[in-house]
């Protein structure tokens, strides 16, 4: 596939997204940008959230992870079901009852201003780095497929990538994203389906025999109960998946901002439960694709592993231009459906949670400030992604992403758990100290756990981090009690 063809494909794709942005942004203001005027159809939000949840990292890293971990990742995915039940039945009712624009406002009402700013700051750190991780992976692939041959440097590739996202989100934000994510999810899932067809055909496996072919392979092992000390032990993975979902969806402004654009709580819960079912099935498709790609690479003597497996086979094998085309479309769709929401959510959180834009400025100035912050985060993405170029190694990006999330989302997990499940208040001024110390202690324990306890934490580090935050909050708690907010009608 020629670089020129790929560029034309990208140009056509973004032409459609910009057209959607034009129609959704005709009467845009800050309420449109932040909340889509609370008029989004739940089924559109549900389908669009699939792409936002999976991202370019899932599109490339999950298939590339099968060779090393088999289908063990699905233990994490099964944990998602429990996590999304908590989000739908506990957190969404709370957010709708309080009529929140950003979910971290809850922390101010429950504990105080220091807790509020701490929660928002940890989200901004987490989502900025996490979104940059996802975009970095896609930018690296596009660099090798297109821009290296054109002698365009990596920083320029990154700048173009971010500029295209900014172009279709700067006007109406979350309202545009709800609709563009739906289109991008359709492209991504279609790409996975077509890729399975092309690769299975290359292996000589017919559609009717695909299920038995996959199930008979030793790579399709899902459950690991043998070694409780291992990082891929079932209950570690399952519980980690549940808590990853709670923090990376239920306590994440990016994902919740989409849910909060629904007309009411009932619609938001419909969205969450339908989204869960589709997401669990979609992840299985990615694992099946990974198994087929791994076996095809071995059969053809293709030397590609981890994050390079899918791109290499799609663009350099004898499977034809069809696979290459759906790969490029799927990759772009997966990457941008995650990144555009992150950019909007970061802008929203910084405007409302950090600088109190709605309290300090009149309506006209609010829009000007919001647009400047939107540009600022776009530039920050570029800087971080260029930095990744020189700092990351060949580890699977999705693995690095989940480990990083364990450290940055842990304090949010502890804060919300303490607020929801106890009646205690805290000495608010000490909350930032607890939130900083907990990840540090978690890291020290994690790197020494195998030596000290013969136990690997893996993704379980999130639970340890949240637990340490909870204990820290208990230490700084005070006798004043409040009514619990967990009992929501």
N, C-alpha and C positions, 0 to 999 in steps of 0.2 A: 504494500500500500504506500503510495507516494505521499510525501509531506504536504504537497499542494492539495491533494484530495482530502486529507485530514483537516487542513485549514478551512476548506470550503464547507466541510461537514460541521465544524465548530461554528463557523460564521452563520450558516443556515439555522443551526440550533438556537444560537443566541438571538437571532433575528426574531424567532417565535417568542422567546421569553420577553424581549423588549416590547414586542407588540402587546403581549398580555399586560405588561407594566403600564403601557400607555392607556389601555382601556380601564384598568382598575385604579389608576391614579389621577383621573380627571378632576375629581373634587377632593383631593387628599388634604388632610390636616394632621395634627399630632394625634388626635383620637383615632384617625384612620391608620396612621403609622404604628401606633402602640397596640390598638385593640380591634382594628378592622370594624369599628363601630358595633361590635358584638353581633354581627349578622351573618357569620359564616355557617353554611350548611354542615352538619356534623359528619355526614358521609364523605364530603370533600376533604374535611380536615383529617379524618381517619385514614383515608387512602394516601393523602399527601404525607402524613407523618411516617409512613413506611420508609419512604426514601430518605427522610431526614434522620431516622433512627439508624438505618443501615450505613449510609455514607459510602464514599469511595474506599474507605479503609476495609469495610466488610466486603465490598466488591472484589478487592484484590487480595487482602490478607487472609480471609477465611478460607477460600479455596487453596491458598498456598500453605495453610497451616495443617491440612489434612495429613500430609506425609509424616509429620512429626507427632501429631496428637490424635490421629484418626478422627473419629466423630466425637471425641471427648468434649469439644466445645458445646455440643448440644446439651450437655448437662447444665451449662450456664444458661442456655436458651430456655430450658424447662423451668429454671428458677425465675425467668422473666415473668412467667404466668402469675406466680405468687406476688411478685413485686407490683405488677400492674393492677392486681386486685386491691392491694393496699392503696395505690395511687387513686384508683377510681372510687373506692368506698370510704377512704379516710381523708385524703388530701384535697381532692376536688371539691367535696362538700364544704370544707373549710374555706378554700379560696373563693368559692362563689358566695358563701355567706358573708364574707368580709368585703366582697366586691373589689378585689385587688386588681391593680394594673401590673404591678410586679409582686411576685410571691414573697419577697423578703420583707415587705411591709409588715407581714405577720410578726416577725421577730421584734420589731419596734413595739407593737401593741402588747406582745407577751412579756418581753424582758426589758427593753429600753433601747436608746439610740446607739450605744456602742455595739450591742448584739446585732442590731439591724445593719449597721455599716460593715461589721465583720462578715456577716452572712453574704451580703452583696459583693464584698471584696473577694471572698473566696470563690463565688460563682464567676466573677469577671476573670480572675486568674485561671480557674479551671477551664472555662469555655474558650478563653483566648488561646491558651496553649493547646487544648484539645482540638479546636477547629483548625488551628495551624498545622497540627499533626496530620489531620485528614487531607487538607489541601496540599501539604508538602508532598504526600505520596503521589497524588495525581499530577502535580507539577513535575515531579521527577520523571514520571512515565511520559508525559507530553514532551518533556525536554529531550528524552532519548529517541522518541518516535519522530519528532518534527523539528524542534528548534536547534538541536546540535548540528544537523545537516545544513542548516541555514546560517550557522555561525552566530546565533543569537544567544547571549549569555543567560545564565539561570535567573539572575535578578530581573531581567527583562521579561522572562516567561512568567515569573511570579507576579510582576506588576500588571501584566496583561490579564492574568487570571483574576486578580482582585478587582481591577478596573471594570471588568465585565460584570462581576457580581454587583458592584456599587451602582453600575449604570441602570440595572433594572430593579434595585431596591430603594434607591435614595428618595424616591417620591412618595410612595405609599406603603413602604415597609411590609408589615405582617399581612396586610390585605392582599398585596401582590403575591407574597410567598405562599399563602394558602392555596392559590390557584396554580402557580408555577410548580410547586411541589407535587401537585397531583399529576401534572403532565410528566414531570421528571420521574416519578415513581413508575408510571406506565412504561416509560422507555427502559428503565432499569430492570424491571421484572421481565419485560419482553426480551431484553438482551440476555438475561440468565437462561430463560427458556430456550431461546435459539442457540445459545452456546452449548447447552446440554445436548441439543439435537445434533449439532455439527460434530462435537467431539465423540459422542456415542456412535455416530455414523462412521467416523474415522476409525473407531475401534472395532467396527463390524458388529455392533450391538443394536438390535432392532428395538423399537419402542416397547413391544410386548415383553421383551426379555430384560428390559432395563432394571426393573425392580429386583429380580432374582440375581442379576449380575452384580448389582450394588450390594445386596444383602449377603451374598456369598464371599465377598472380599473381606479380608482381615482388616482392611482400613475402615470398614463401616462400624467398628465397635463403638458403641455409645457410652456404656456404663463401666465405671472403674471403681470396684469396691475392695480391691485386693489390699492396698497399702494406705492405711489412714494417715501416714506421715507424708505421703506424696501430695504434690500440689494439685494433681488432677483427680484426687479422691472425690467420689460422687457428692457427698454431703458438703464438702468444701465448695465445690463448683456450683452446686444447686443454690446454696444459701448466698454465695457470692453473687450469683446471677440475680437473685431476688433483691439484694441490697444495692447492687449496681443499678438496677432498674429504678428503685425508689429514689436514689440520689441523682442519677443521670437523666431521669424523666420527671419524677414528682417534685424534686427539689431543684430543678434546673429551669431557669426562666425561659430559655429557648423553647423547650418542649411544652412547658405549661402555657406559654404565651399563645401558642396555637390553640390549645384547649380552651383557653379563656376567651377566644373569639367566637365560640359557639353561643347560641342565643340564650341558653339556660343550662342548669346543672344536668338535667335529664339528657339533653343532647350531648353534653360533654362526656357523660358516662357511657352512652351508646358508642360514641367515637372511641373511647378508650378500650372497651371490651371487643369491638370488632377489629380494631387495630391490632390488639394482642393476638387474636387468632391468625390473622394474615401474616403477621410478623414471624410467628413461630414456624409457619409453613415455609415462608420465604427463606429463613435461615437453613432449613433442611435442603432446599434447592441449591443453595450456595455450597453446602457440604457435599452433596451429590456431584456437583460440578467439579469440586476440588478433587474428589476421588477419581473421576474420569480423566481430569487433566494430569493427575499424578501417574496413572497407569499408562496414559498415552505418551507421556514424556519418557517413561521407561521403555515402552515398546519401540519408540522411534529414536532412542538414544539422545534425547534432548537434555542438555545440561542446564536446568533451570529449577530453582527451589524458592520456597517462601514467596515473597511479594513479587518476584520476577516470573513465577510460573505461568500465570494466566496471560500477562502481557506478551511474554515470549512466544507461547504457543499460538496466541491469537494473531500475532503480526508476522511471525517468521516461519510458521509451519506450512504444510501443504494442504491445509484444510480450506483454503480459498478466501477470497475477499469478503465473502458474506460474514464469516466469523470475525474478521478484523473490523468490519463496519459496525456490527452489533456491540463489539467490545468497546470501541471508541464512544459510541452513543451511550452505552450503559455506564461507562466510567464517568463521563462528563455529567450525566444525569445524577448518578449516585453522589458525586463530589459536590455539585453545586446545590442540590436539594438540602444538604446538611449545612454547607457554608453560608448560604444566604440567610437562613434562619438564625445562625449564630451571630452574624454581623448585626442583624436587626435587634436581636435580644440583648446583645452587649450595649448597643446604643441606647436601648430602652432602659436597661438597668442603670447605666452610668448617668443618664439624664435624670431619672426619677429618684434612684436610691442614693447616689453619691452627691450630685450637685443640686438636688431638689428643684428641678427646673420649673415645676408647676407652681411652686410657692414663691420663687424669687423673681420671675420674669413675666412680663405681659405676653399675651398670646402670640403676637407677631415676632417678638424677640425669641420666644421659645422655639419657634420653627427654625430660626437662623442658628441658634445654638445647637439644636438637634442635628442639623445638617453638617455643622462643623465637627461635631463629635463622631458622626457617621464616617466622615472623611478620615478623622484621626485614627479610628479603629482599623480602617482599611490600610492605612500606612503602617500601623503596628503589625498587622498580619504579614505584610511584606517583609518587614525587618526580622520578625521571628522565623519566617520560613527560610529566608536566606541564611540565618544563623543555623537552622537545622542542617543545612547542606554540609556544614563543617563539623557538626557535633554528633549526629546519629550514626550508628553502625548498621550491620545487616540484620539486626533482630526484627522479627515480625512487628509491623507497626501496631496492629491491633493489640498485641500483647503489651507493648510499651504504653499504649493508650490506657488500658485498663489498670495497669499498675500505677501510672501517674494519677488516674482518677481516684484510686484508693487513698492517696495521700491528700489530695486537694478537696475531695468531696466528704471525707470523713468528718471534719468539724461540722459541716452542714447536717450530716446525719445525726450527730450527737446533739446538736442544738434543737433540731425539730423533735427528736425523740424525747428529749427532756421537757420541751414545751408541751407536747401532746399527751404524754403519759404520766406526768407528775403535776401536783398542784403547787410546787415550790417556786419561789422566785429566786433570783440570783443577784449578786453584786455586779451590776452591769459593767462597771468600769474594768473589771478583771477578765471579762469574756474574751477580748482579743488575745490576752496572754495565754489562756487555756487553748484557744484555737490554734495558736502557733506552736505551743509545746507538744500538743497531741501528735501531730505528724512527725515531729522530730523524735519523740519517744517511740512511735510506731516504726520508724525507719531503723532505729538502733536495735529494737527487738527483732525486726524482720531479718536484718543481715546476720544476726547472731543466733537466730532461732534453731537452725539445724545443728549448730554446735552445742547450744545450751539445752535444747529440748528434743533434738532429733525430729524436728517438725518443720515443714515448709509452709509458709503462709500463702504464697501465691496471691490470687485475687482476694483471698480472705483478709488481706491487710486492711481493706475498707472497713470490715466489721470491727477489727481491733482498734482502728483509729477512731471510729465512732464511739466505741465503748470507753476508750480513754477520755474522749471529750465529755462524755456523759458523766464519768466519775469526777472529772475536773469541775464540772458545773455543780455536781453534788457537794463538793468540798467548799465552793464559794456560795452555796445557797444560803438563803436567809429564812427566818421563821415566817415571814409574811406569806400567806397562802392565797391562791386565787382559785376560781372555779375552773375545773378542767374543760378544755375545749375539744376533747376527743368525743364527747357525747353530742353529736350533731344530729339534729332532727332531719 
